[in-house]
Structures are given as C-alpha cells and as structure tokens.
Amino acid sequence: MRKAHGVAGALALACGALAGAAETPVDALTEIGAALLRQPGDAANQVVSPVAAATALGLVHAGLNGPAEAEIEALFGPAGKGPRGFRAQLPALLKQLPPAPFVMANRVWIDLRAAPTVPASFGKRLAMRYQADAMRIDFSQAEVARARINGWTAEHTKGRIADLLPPGSISPATKLTLTTAMHFRSAWERPFDPALTERRPFTTAAGQKVDVPTLVDERGVAQAVTGDGTQLLALPFAEQAYTLLVALPAESSSLAALLQSLNGATLAGWRAALQPQKCKLALPKFELAPRAGSIRPALEALGVKTAFTTAADLRPMLGPRARNVQLGDVFHAAGIRIDENGGEAVAAAAATIVAKSFSLPVPDCAVNRPFLFAVLHGASGTPLFIGRVGDPSAQ
C-alpha cells in the first residue's frame, strides 16, 4: 500500500467551468480546489487540498452506478473524459507524485453488519486505483469508531489532523467511511538564514498594516508579472519535484478577484510564464492550522447531488445491502506551515455512507499583501495544496 469556504452562485458557475474547461486532470484538480476556496466564510486565511478532496470522491465514485456516478465524473470533464478521469487519469497522476516528501494513505472502513466484506469488485477497484485497504469496524459504537478513524488520520498526518470527523458525524446508521490522508514535508532547496528573518509590514485583506516575521534573502527566484498585473514567485523545495508558487494580485485588484479568476488554464499560464531572476525576496512566515469541516455544500454546488440522496446507486459498494443507503457527508481538513527551513502541509478527507434515516539593479519582490499560494508537483503541475493568506499574523 502506498502511504499515501465566493458565494453559492459563483460555485454553481464553477460547475459549468469544470465541465467545459477542465481539459486535463490537473485542470480539474485546480478548479475543484478553487471552488473549495470560494466557499463562504470569514477566515482571512485558508488552505485546501484538491488532491485529498478528489481522492475521497474517487473512492466513492468506485462504488457508484448511474446518475450519482456521472455527476462525480463530470468534475473531470469535458464530456466523455470524466469516467476515464476517475478510473485512470487521477490514479495515474497520483502514482506520478514522488513518494517522498509526499505520502498518502487511503482506507475504507466497513460496518460489521453492513456486509460480510467489501464486495470483491469494489475492493479491487480501490486497491488498483488508490492502493486503498479495507478495515471492518463496529459503527454501532459510534464514538469509539469515530475515535479510531480520527486516530488513523492523525497517524498519517503526523498528528496535525486529529479531529477530521466531528462529533455526530458517525452514528449507528453509518455503513462505510472512506478516508484519505496525506503529508508533505520538505526543506527549501536553499534554506533561509533565521538571523535574517525580521518583522516587516504586510497589508492585510482588511486593509490594515501589521508587522509579521518575514523571510529575507537576495537570491534567484522564478518570477513573472502577467498581463493583468498579477505578480508570481516560485520557490523550489529541496526535492525539486515540488515548488511553492505565490501569486499576488495587482495592487489595483484584490485577492477575491484573483481567486475568482483561478482555474486550470490560469495556473498553467502562470507556470509557463515563470523565468529565473535575482531579487531581494521578502516572504512572510505563515502557518494555517487545519480546520475540519463539511465540503458537501461546495460539492452540491458543483453538481454532485444525487449521491447525497436515496437515488444513489451504491450496489458496487455494498451489493444487495445498498438499498436506502446514500452518501451522508464529505469532510475535509488541511494545514500548512512555511518557515526558514521549508514547508510542511497535511490534508485529509472522509466520506460517510449512511442509511436513509440520515440525511538589473536587483529589484524587490516582497510578498507584503494578500496572496494565493499553491504547492505544486513540478513535472505535472498537480496542485497538492491551494490557499490564500490575507493575514499571516493569524492562524
């Protein structure tokens, strides 16, 4: 096994964009991540993992038939490419990601009374596509089961995500829970000298000036300025397969506007525009603690609806016992820390299946105002994590 919150209308529009513009799996992942970041919320900072969310959906997709299956497939549009996206392209992309410093684990938890075992064909799909194993569990002891699954998640995120499943998310009506957990940690290719770290001004998304600890160095940095004035910076990690990409909106624009424009084509264009150039880099240290929560509203706005109703056909997952069973919820958490040494990021997601009753001069390149960021796999452009920082002094 491989150890391996915009408004609702905007999210609904994003659904159409996914179906028509996601030409590659990387595009689809980027757009899923952007849609999750657009969820309503008042947090200045947020990070999500498109990979974790898509993998959890992939685990569910492997056990669906009919319209519910097709709605999830549509996330990997355009039309006709969805089935191949979840059955082949996403699994293949995950296998391309170097296993160090990125590790992922996937598991399905099946209730002792739901079925004697995972149906053979479903188990084979899980193992072949996502290297997932299966574990039987007693969901009638709901809190014991929740603690056990949360413990597994904590183990595979180095203790940083300890409560992925909140109280009440598991009940005796739970039949299966499908989980994914991932951890990324890498030093910078060229670490920053802590002695040079200093407090520098940062203009928050609210327009306030705050002094925050800032990494400072004069070095070559891959960078670009796009036609709309977006400033791009990219820093390689020691394992050069991965990069931290930072995108600052033009001073005449806003972080919200930049996020609204983010899609697969945008990210690909940013990557292509980068060119090495020496500059006086100033990058704020920041840490975004994991916050677990439901992403069901975002998924429904993206078109994943039938799976959350009793019209869902989960016979591939539970065989004849799939009657009156549906997808209950999907939970997600992600966190990231960037400091002098490098970066560490974690993510996890869980999908619950429940019974019907539950519904020249060296220029400055200072990151001193709100920005988007992404941790990318360089060769494929896969966005492991996407986030926004409106106030690096807040967690």
N, C-alpha and C positions, 0 to 999 in steps of 0.2 A: 504493500500500500504506500502510496505517495503521501508523506506527511505534509502531507499537503494541508431642513424641511423644505417664489413665484406663487402663484395662485392656481386654483383648480383648472381654470380656463386655459392658463398657459400650459399646464401639464397635458390637458386634452389636445391642445395644438401640437404638443411634442409627440403625441402618439402618431399623428399623421406624418410628422417628420421622420419618425423612426421607420414607418412602413415604406416611405418613399426615398429616403436619403441614405439609409444605412447600407452602403454598398459592401461593406466588409464587416467581419465580427468586431474588429477594433472600433469601427464607426458606431456599431450598435452598443458596445460597452460604454463608449464615451457619452452617447446620448442617454443611456439608462442612468449613468452617473450624474449627468447634468440635470435630468428630470428629478432625481432624488434630492439634489442640492436645491432645487426650486421649491421643494415642499414648504408650505407656510411655516413660519417660526420666527422668533425674535432673537435667536442667538447670533451674535456677531460673527462667530467662527463655527465652522462645521466641516467635517470630512466624511466622505462615504467611500465605499468600495464597490465599484461596478462589478468587479470580478466576483466578490463574495455574493452579491445580490443575484447576479446571473447564474452562478453555480447553484445556489439554492433553488432558483427557478428551474434550472436544468435537472436537478434531482426530482423535482415534482413532475416536470414535463415527461420524464422517462416512464412515469406511471399513469399517464393520461391517454384518453382517446377523445375523438370528436371535437366539438367547438372549443372546449376548455384547452385542449392541446393546441388547436390552431391559434388561439389568442396569444398564448405564450410564444408560439413560433413566430408570430407577426413582429415580435420585438427584434427579431433578426432578419427583417425584410431586406430587400424588396420582395414582393410576392413571388413565391416559388422557392426562395432561398431559405425561408425560416426553418423547415424541417432539417435541412442539411446543416443549418447553423447550430442547432442544439444537439443534433445527433452526431455531427462530425466536426464542424469547424471550431466550436467552442472547446470541446475536449482536446482537439489537436493543438489549439492555441495554448491551452493550459500546460500541455506537455512540452511546449517550446520554452516555457519560462524556466530559467536555470534554477535548480532546486536549492541552491544557496546563493544569496541570503534569503530567499523566499521559500517558505514551506507552507503546505496546505494539507488539511485532513478533512475527509468527508465521511459521514456516517448516517445510517438510517436506524432509528430506534422504533421497534415494532412491539405493540402491546401483546402480552402473553395470550390474551383471549381474542385478539383481532384475527389472527391466523396462526397456524402451527409454525409457519416460517414465511419468509419473504418468497413470493412466487418466483420460480426459477428464472423465468424470462426477465422479470423486473430486476432481480438480483444481478443477472448477467449484464444488463444494460448499465446498472450503477457501477459495477466493477470495471467494465470495459471503458465507459466514458469518463468516469470520475474517480476511479480507484477507491470507491466507497465500500466500506464493510457494513455489516448488519449486526445489531445487538438487540436481543429480546429484553423487555423491561415491563414492569408492572405499573401501568398508568392509574390503576385504582388507588395506589398510594401516591397521589398526585404530587405532593410536596417533596417526597423522597425522590420521585422520578425527576422532578424539576431540578433538584439539587444535584442529582447525578449528571444530568445533561449539562448543567451550568459548570459543574466541575470539570467535565471533559473539555468544554470550551475554554475554561481558564487554563487548563493544562496546555492546550495547543496555541494559546496566545500569551504564553509566558506570564500568566497571572493578571494580565491587564484587562481582560474582559471577563468579569466574574459573575455577572448577572444578566446574561443575554435574554433569558426568558424571565419576564417579570412575574410577580405573584398573580395567580389566577390564569396564567397562560396555559397551564397544564391542568387537566381535570380527568375524572374517570371516563369522560366521553372522548378523550384523545385516543386515537388509534395508532398513529405514527407521528414521529417528528423527524424531519430530515435536516441535518446540520452540516455546516461548513465552517471551518476556522482557518485563519491564515496569519502568518507572522513574517514581517520583513525587518531586517536589521542590517545595516551596512555602514562602515566608515566612509568618509569622503575620500575621493582619490587623493586629495590634498587637504588634510585637516586644517582647521583654523586655530591660530595661536590664542589660547584663552587670555593671555596677557594683553592682547589687543582688543578684546571684547570691551565695549563701552556703551554707556547709555546714550542713545540718540533719539531725536524727536521722530514721532510717527503720527500722521494724521489719520484718525480712526474713521470708520464708515459714518459715524455720527458727527464728524467734523471737529472732534476735539483733538488737542495736542497732548500726547503722552510721551514720556521718555521710556524707552524699552531697551533691554540688553540687546546689543547688535553685534553680529559677527562682522569684523572688518579685515580686509586684506586687499592688496593690489595683485591681481592675477589675471590670467587669460580666462575669459568667460564666453561661452557660446551665447550670442545675443542677437536681437533683431528688433526693429520697430516696424510694425505693419502699416498698411495704408491708412488705417483708421486711428493710428497713433498708439496702438497697444504696444507696450514695451515688454520684451521677452528676455528672460535669462535662464540658462540651464547649467546646472552643476552636476558633474558626474560623481557617482559613488565609486568606491574602490573597486567593486565588481562592476566594471564599466558597462555591463549589460543594462544597468539601471541608472536613471537620471532624475534629479529634481528639476522640474520645469516651473518657473514662476512667470505669471502674466499680470502686469499692471495696466489697468485701463488708462487711456489718455486722461490728462488732468481735466479736460473739458467734459469727460464722460463719468461713468460711475461703475462700481463693481457689479451692481444689479444689471446694468445694461450689458456689461461684458459677459456675465453669466447667461443672460438671455440669448446671447448670440452663440454660445458654445455648442458645437455639435461635432460630429466626426470629421467633417471636411475642415472645420476651423482648426481642430487640433492637428490634423495632418498638415495644414498650411503653416501652422506655427513651427512645427518640427522642421519642415523643409526650408524655412526662412533663416534658421539659426546659422550664424557664422562666428568663428572664434575671434575675439577682440580683447585686448587688455583694457582693464578698467579698475577703478577704485571701488571695489564691491563693498556694499553695506547691506547685510541681510539680517533681519530680526530673528532672534531665537524665538521659537514658539512651541507650545505644547497644547494639543487638543485632546482632552481626556475622553475616553469612549463614553458615549451616551446611547444606551439601548432604547429602541422604540419600534413601533409598528411602521412598516412601509406599505401596508395594504392600501391606504388612500392613494398613494402615488401609483401603485401598480394598477389599481382600478381605473385611474385617470389615463393610464397608458393603454387601456383596453383589456387588461387581464381581469375579467369579471366573472365569467361562467364558472371558473374553478372555485370561486367563493360561494357557490350556490349548490343546491342538491341536484342541479342538472349536470354537474361534473361527473364524468365517467372515469372512475378510478379503478376499473376492473383489472388493468395491467398491474396495479399496485397491490390490490387486496383480493383479487379473484372474486368469487361469488359473494364474499362478505363486504363488497364495496357498496352495496345498496345504502342509500341515505347517508353517504359519507361525503365530505367536502373539504376543501382547503379552508382552514379556520383563520389563519393569520400568517404573516411573514414578519419576523423580527430581524433587526439589523443593528450592528454597532461597529464603530470604527474609531481609532485614535491614532495620533501621530505626534512624534517629538523630533524637533530639529535643533541641534546644538553644535558646538565646536567640533565634536568628533564625527558626527554623521547623522543618520536618521534611523528611527525605529517606528514602525507602523504595524497596527494589528487590525483585524476585522473578523467578524463572524456573522452568520445569518442562520436562521432556523425557520422552517416551515412546519406548521402543525396541521395534521389531518384529523378532523374531528367528526363525530356523529352529528346527525341533522339537528339535534336539540341545541347546538351551538353555532349559533350563527357568526590718433596723432598726439597732442597733449593727451595724456591718459585721462579719459572722461570719467565722470562719476556714473555709477549705476546703482543707485541707492533704492532699496525697497522700503519706502517710507510712507506708504499709503496703502489702502486696502488692495488685496491681490487674490487671484486664484492661484492654485498650485496643483501639480499632479506628479505622482511618482510613476515613471514610465519604464517599461521594458524597451530598450533602445531599438533592437532589431525589428520588432513587430509594431512598436508604438502602443502596446497594450497599456491602458491606464489602470494600474493596480489600485491607486487611490486618487481621488479628486477632491479638492476642498477649497474653502475660502477663508481668508483671515481679514477680519475687519478691525480687530483689536488684539494684537499679540500679547498684551498685558493681561488678557482674560483667558480663562480656560473654558 
